[in-house]
Amino acid sequence: MRLEDFLGVNVDLDEVARWVRNGDDLEGILTRLRDMGCDVPGCIAVLDAAGVMSLSEAKVAVVFSETWKDELPQNRAFRRHIGELLEGETESDADPT
């Protein structure tokens, strides 16, 4: 199975699962995926779809990995911004006026 249409990157999920069965470590897999053109959300989706780990585990593993540590400040800023937006929506939704 491939996620090419979804990710815009030609990733064979069976191959990713094979890397895991062959004992490749997570950082090695993430480096391969990044070299193939996967971004952070793409790597998370691949790990989940290939059955390597659950979506919640993949989020933590990818975001805090050595492979993606250069993106961590941007990821934190994005999450903070999304949280602020959601808090604003929640407050405005609660206001009946």
Rosetta blueprint (number, residue, H / E / L):
1 M L
2 R E
3 L L
4 E H
5 D H
6 F H
7 L H
8 G L
9 V L
10 N L
11 V L
12 D E
13 L H
14 D H
15 E H
16 V H
17 A H
18 R H
19 W H
20 V H
21 R H
22 N L
23 G L
24 D L
25 D L
26 L H
27 E H
28 G H
29 I H
30 L H
31 T H
32 R H
33 L H
34 R H
35 D H
36 M L
37 G L
38 C L
39 D L
40 V H
41 P H
42 G H
43 C H
44 I H
45 A H
46 V H
47 L H
48 D H
49 A H
50 A L
51 G L
52 V L
53 M L
54 S L
55 L H
56 S H
57 E H
58 A H
59 K H
60 V H
61 A H
62 V H
63 V H
64 F L
65 S L
66 E L
67 T L
68 W L
69 K H
70 D H
71 E H
72 L H
73 P H
74 Q H
75 N H
76 R H
77 A H
78 F H
79 R H
80 R H
81 H H
82 I H
83 G H
84 E H
85 L H
86 L H
87 E H
88 G H
89 E H
90 T H
91 E H
92 S H
93 D H
94 A H
95 D L
96 P L
97 T L
